[in-house]
Amino acid sequence: MTNALMEDLKWRGLVYQQTDEEGLAAVLNEEKIGLYCGVDPTADSMHIGHIVPMLTLRRFQMHGHRPILLVGGATGMIGDPSGRTEERQLQTTEQIAKNVEGIQKQLQRIFDFEVENGARLVNNNDWIGSMTMIEFLRDYGKLLGVNYMLAKDNVASRLESGISFTEFSYMLIQGIDFNHLFDNYGCRVQIGGSDQWGNITTGLEVIRKMHEEEVKAFGITIPLVTKADGTKFGKSAGGAVWLDAEKTSPYEFYQFWINTADADVVKYLKIFTFLSREEIEKLEVAVQEEPHLRQAQQSLAEEMTRLIHGQEALDQAIRISKALFSGDLKLLSVEEMKDAFKDVPSVEMAKEEKNIVDFIVEAGVSSSKRQAREDITNGAISFNGERVTDTAYEVSATDRLQDAFTIIRRGKKKYTMVKFV
């Protein structure tokens, strides 16, 4: 038996493992169900690697099913051993609460909460946090044998390097989550990354042990997203690509997607966007026949920036990109300039008036005074988007944006930010 949604997920490369493919297809064809995906608040923002399971869950919502978004206020205090070689640094209760708040805001951008099958936000601290140790051991500790737990990859891989009882117990706590959502929210499916297979199947085992009658619950995992060359996806020159605009600005976010390699872009369109199969196949032809136009990258960057940051932020990111491409910085506000140039080479200089020749040599823009004069008279030097061709020009406070920085451009592409101290 097949299901149209599951077939679409397979086409997009979003299905790695299923606990019962035929059974799930039958259930999805017969009824609308609840599905959940969890994220632990190890930081106050998710990065783009986190959102693949969430976007997959959103696809289920678009087909009439109800997404349950679990933020692990309790499990975040424990630490998931999956994919790790050492113990996680424990965080304070206050930091966990702050992280939960940040992640919930981001989830609210991705999902629809106002429709009949509106998303539900839950925090497992609401049912785990009040549980006593005796209740945990008596009601749940007896459900799983130690040998069963030791056989799970996320534990077995840590036995040599060492694993605490705290992290060893993580899979049982996640199993309690699945059972709680099954009983109270009609949740039939858990979705997670490929490293969550052990935790998901443990949850199914807990559900089976807690219910006398045979129940139908399922698990799906999603493959790890990689680049065509096999390297890890989701890193830029500045590190992880975050959903928080304070950590990764909308412009930087947009640039990350626009710079996707031709070999990866169709794969990412399938995984990350909600474009139809027909639209993606059309863009795939464009990659093959007109790669220089980069239509697929443009669509990917626009879809993702709009989804995570909104239309206004997307418009700003496009405006910054166009201004940098044309070299016409007058199109940008001061804040946009600061955003666009925060990663370009920078130097610190004193707040004092100085002849332009001396200024650009000291800033390292030109290699010598002779070269500086040549650059200026040839029209190769611009201050904050304004070309300066007079070698007698005095650089003063009027050239300082917010009295803090100046953007110098030499030629078409070489930018330097001068920060005033």
C-alpha positions in Angstrom: 0.0 0.0 0.0 1.3 3.5 -0.8 0.5 7.0 0.3 0.8 10.1 -1.8 2.5 12.1 0.9 5.0 9.4 1.8 5.8 9.0 -1.9 6.5 12.7 -2.1 8.7 12.6 0.9 10.7 9.7 -0.7 11.1 11.7 -3.9 12.5 14.6 -1.8 15.0 12.2 -0.1 13.3 12.7 3.3 12.8 9.1 4.3 15.7 7.1 5.8 14.0 4.5 8.0 10.4 3.5 8.9 9.3 1.2 11.6 6.3 -0.1 9.6 6.0 1.4 6.1 2.8 -0.5 5.1 1.1 0.1 8.4 1.8 3.8 8.4 0.7 4.2 4.7 -2.6 2.5 5.6 -3.2 4.8 8.6 -2.4 7.9 6.6 -4.8 6.9 3.9 -7.6 6.3 6.4 -7.4 9.2 8.9 -5.8 12.4 10.0 -3.3 11.9 12.9 -1.0 13.7 15.3 2.7 13.5 14.7 5.6 15.0 16.8 9.1 16.0 16.5 11.3 17.2 19.4 14.1 19.6 19.8 16.2 20.0 22.9 17.0 23.6 23.9 20.8 23.3 24.0 21.0 26.8 22.6 18.6 29.8 22.3 18.3 29.2 18.6 18.0 26.4 16.1 20.4 26.2 13.2 19.5 25.0 9.7 20.5 21.4 10.4 17.7 21.3 13.1 14.9 22.2 10.8 14.8 19.4 8.3 12.6 17.2 10.6 10.5 20.2 11.4 9.9 21.1 7.8 9.0 17.5 7.1 6.5 17.7 9.9 5.1 20.9 8.3 4.5 18.9 5.1 2.3 16.5 7.1 0.3 19.6 8.4 -0.2 20.8 4.8 -1.9 17.4 4.2 -4.3 17.8 7.1 -2.4 16.1 9.9 -1.7 17.8 13.2 1.9 18.6 14.2 3.0 18.5 17.8 6.2 20.5 18.5 8.0 19.3 21.5 10.7 21.6 23.1 12.6 19.5 25.6 12.7 21.6 28.7 13.3 18.4 30.7 15.4 16.4 28.3 17.5 19.5 27.6 18.6 19.3 31.2 19.8 15.7 30.7 21.5 15.7 27.3 21.0 13.3 24.4 24.0 11.0 23.9 23.1 10.4 20.2 25.9 11.3 17.8 28.3 12.4 20.7 31.6 11.0 21.9 31.5 12.8 25.3 29.2 14.0 28.0 27.3 17.2 27.2 27.8 20.3 29.4 24.8 20.7 31.7 23.0 24.0 31.5 21.2 25.9 34.3 17.4 25.9 34.6 17.4 29.7 33.8 19.4 29.1 30.6 17.2 26.2 29.5 14.1 28.4 30.0 15.6 31.2 27.9 16.5 28.7 25.2 13.0 27.2 25.2 11.5 30.7 24.6 13.9 31.4 21.7 13.2 28.1 19.9 9.4 28.4 20.4 9.4 31.8 18.6 11.2 30.2 15.6 8.8 27.3 15.4 5.9 29.7 15.3 7.3 31.1 12.0 7.3 27.7 10.4 4.0 26.2 11.4 0.4 27.3 11.1 -1.4 27.5 14.5 -4.7 29.1 13.5 -6.2 26.3 11.3 -8.3 23.4 12.3 -5.2 21.1 12.4 -3.2 23.9 14.0 0.2 23.0 15.5 0.5 22.4 19.2 3.6 23.6 21.2 4.4 21.4 24.2 7.3 21.3 26.7 8.1 17.9 28.2 9.1 19.6 31.5 5.3 20.0 32.1 5.0 16.2 32.7 8.6 15.1 33.4 9.6 18.0 35.7 7.1 17.0 38.5 7.8 13.3 38.4 9.6 11.9 41.5 12.6 9.6 41.2 10.5 6.7 42.7 7.7 7.3 40.2 10.2 7.3 37.4 11.8 4.0 38.5 8.6 2.3 39.5 6.4 3.3 36.6 8.9 3.3 33.7 12.3 1.9 34.9 10.8 -1.6 34.8 9.6 -1.3 31.2 13.0 -1.7 29.5 15.8 -4.3 30.2 19.3 -3.0 30.5 20.4 -5.4 27.7 17.8 -3.8 25.4 19.2 -0.3 26.2 22.8 -1.3 25.9 22.1 -2.6 22.3 21.0 0.8 21.1 23.7 2.5 18.9 23.6 5.8 20.8 24.6 3.9 24.0 26.7 1.1 22.5 29.0 3.7 20.7 29.7 5.4 24.1 30.5 2.3 26.2 34.2 2.5 25.5 34.6 6.2 26.1 32.1 6.2 29.0 28.5 7.3 29.5 26.9 8.5 32.7 23.6 7.0 34.1 22.1 10.5 33.3 22.7 10.2 29.6 22.0 6.5 29.6 18.5 7.2 30.9 17.8 9.8 28.1 16.2 7.3 25.7 13.7 6.1 28.4 12.7 9.7 29.1 12.1 10.3 25.4 10.0 7.1 25.4 7.9 8.6 28.2 7.4 11.6 26.0 6.1 9.6 23.1 3.8 7.6 25.3 2.4 10.8 27.0 1.7 12.4 23.6 0.1 9.2 22.4 -2.2 9.1 25.3 -3.0 12.8 25.6 -2.6 14.3 22.1 -3.5 11.4 19.7 0.1 11.3 18.5 0.8 8.3 16.4 4.1 9.1 14.8 7.5 10.5 15.9 9.8 12.0 13.3 13.5 12.6 13.9 17.0 12.7 12.3 18.7 9.5 11.5 20.6 9.6 14.8 17.2 9.4 16.6 16.3 5.8 15.5 17.2 4.3 18.9 15.2 6.9 20.8 12.2 6.6 18.5 12.1 2.8 18.7 12.5 3.0 22.5 9.4 5.2 22.6 7.4 2.6 20.6 8.5 -0.1 23.0 7.4 2.1 26.0 4.0 2.6 24.3 3.7 -1.2 23.7 4.5 -2.0 27.3 2.1 0.7 28.7 -0.9 -0.5 26.7 -2.5 -3.9 27.0 -4.2 -3.8 23.6 -2.1 -3.7 20.4 -1.5 0.0 19.4 -0.5 1.5 16.1 2.3 4.0 16.5 5.1 4.6 14.1 8.6 6.1 13.7 10.2 7.8 10.7 13.8 9.0 10.5 15.3 11.5 8.0 18.7 11.1 6.4 21.6 13.4 7.4 21.9 16.2 4.9 25.3 16.4 3.3 26.9 18.3 0.4 27.7 16.6 -2.9 31.3 16.2 -1.8 30.2 14.3 1.3 31.1 17.1 3.7 28.8 18.3 6.5 26.0 20.6 5.5 25.0 23.8 7.4 28.3 25.6 8.1 29.4 28.9 6.6 32.7 30.7 7.0 31.4 32.2 10.3 30.3 28.8 11.7 26.7 27.4 12.0 23.9 29.1 10.1 21.4 30.1 12.8 17.7 30.9 12.5 18.2 33.8 15.0 18.7 37.0 13.1 21.1 38.3 15.8 23.4 35.3 15.3 23.1 35.0 11.5 21.6 38.1 9.9 18.9 37.7 7.2 21.5 38.9 4.6 24.0 36.3 5.7 21.2 33.7 5.8 20.2 34.6 2.2 23.9 34.6 1.1 24.4 31.1 2.5 21.6 29.7 0.2 22.5 31.8 -2.8 26.0 30.4 -2.7 24.8 26.8 -2.9 26.8 24.7 -5.4 25.0 23.6 -8.6 25.6 20.0 -7.5 23.6 20.5 -4.3 20.9 23.1 -5.2 18.2 20.7 -6.6 18.6 18.4 -3.6 18.2 21.3 -1.2 15.1 22.6 -3.1 13.5 19.2 -2.5 14.5 19.0 1.2 14.0 22.6 2.4 11.4 24.3 0.2 7.6 23.7 -0.3 7.9 24.2 -4.0 6.0 21.6 -6.0 7.7 18.7 -7.9 6.9 20.5 -11.2 8.5 23.7 -10.1 11.6 22.0 -8.8 12.0 19.9 -12.0 11.7 23.1 -14.0 14.5 24.6 -12.0 16.6 21.5 -12.4 16.4 22.0 -16.2 17.6 25.6 -15.7 20.6 24.3 -13.7 21.6 22.1 -16.5 20.9 24.4 -19.4 21.5 27.9 -17.9 23.7 27.4 -14.8 25.1 31.0 -15.1 21.7 32.5 -14.4 21.5 30.6 -11.0 17.7 30.6 -11.0 17.6 27.6 -8.7 19.8 29.2 -6.1 17.7 32.4 -6.3 14.5 30.4 -5.6 16.1 28.5 -2.8 17.5 31.6 -1.1 14.2 33.5 -1.5 12.0 30.6 -0.2 14.2 30.0 2.8 14.7 33.6 3.8 11.0 34.4 3.5 10.1 31.3 5.5 12.5 32.0 8.4 12.7 35.8 8.5 9.7 37.1 6.5 9.2 39.1 3.3 10.6 42.4 4.7 13.9 40.8 5.7 14.1 39.0 2.3 13.6 42.3 0.5 16.4 43.9 2.6 18.7 40.9 1.8 18.0 41.3 -1.9 18.6 45.1 -1.7 22.0 44.6 0.0 23.0 42.0 -2.5 22.1 44.2 -5.4 23.9 47.2 -3.9 27.1 45.2 -3.4 26.9 43.8 -6.9 26.5 47.2 -8.4 28.8 49.0 -6.0 26.2 51.6 -5.3 26.2 51.7 -1.5 23.9 54.8 -1.5 21.0 52.4 -1.9 21.7 51.1 1.6 20.8 52.4 5.1 23.6 52.7 7.7 22.4 49.6 9.5 22.3 47.6 6.2 25.9 48.7 5.5 27.0 47.5 8.9 25.2 44.2 8.3 26.6 43.7 4.8 30.2 44.5 5.8 30.6 43.0 9.2 32.8 40.2 7.8 35.0 42.2 5.4 38.6 43.1 6.4 38.6 45.9 9.0 41.1 48.2 10.6 40.9 50.5 13.6 42.0 54.1 13.3 41.8 57.2 15.4 39.1 59.9 15.0 41.0 62.7 13.4 41.1 64.6 10.2 43.6 63.2 7.7 44.4 63.6 4.0 42.8 60.9 1.9 46.2 59.6 0.6 47.6 59.1 4.1 44.2 57.7 5.2 43.9 54.9 2.7 47.6 53.9 3.0 47.2 53.6 6.8 44.0 51.6 6.3 45.9 49.2 4.1 43.6 49.9 1.1 46.5 51.1 -1.1 50.1 49.7 -0.7 51.9 53.1 -1.0 51.3 56.8 -1.4 52.1 56.7 -5.1 49.6 53.8 -5.5 47.1 55.7 -3.4 47.3 58.8 -5.6 46.9 56.7 -8.7 43.9 54.9 -7.3 42.2 58.2 -6.3 42.8 60.0 -9.6 41.7 56.9 -11.6 38.3 56.9 -9.7 39.0 53.5 -8.0 38.3 54.8 -4.4 34.9 55.3 -2.9 33.9 56.3 0.6 30.5 54.9 1.8 29.5 54.6 -1.9 30.7 58.1 -2.9 33.6 58.2 -5.4 36.5 60.5 -4.3 38.9 61.6 -7.1 40.6 64.6 -5.3 44.0 63.7 -3.7 43.7 66.8 -1.5 40.4 65.6 0.0 40.4 65.6 3.8 38.7 62.7 5.5 36.7 64.0 8.4 33.7 63.3 10.7 31.3 63.6 7.8 32.8 60.4 6.4 32.1 58.5 9.6 28.7 56.6 9.6 27.2 56.7 13.1 30.5 58.3 14.1 31.8 54.7 14.2 32.8 53.3 10.8 33.6 54.1 7.1 33.3 51.7 4.2 36.1 52.1 1.6 35.9 50.4 -1.8 38.9 50.0 -4.1 38.1 48.8 -7.6 35.0 46.7 -8.1 35.1 44.2 -5.2 37.7 45.1 -2.6 36.1 46.5 0.5 37.6 47.6 3.8 35.8 48.7 7.0 37.5 51.3 9.0 36.4 51.3 12.7 37.1 54.5 14.6 38.3 54.4 18.2 
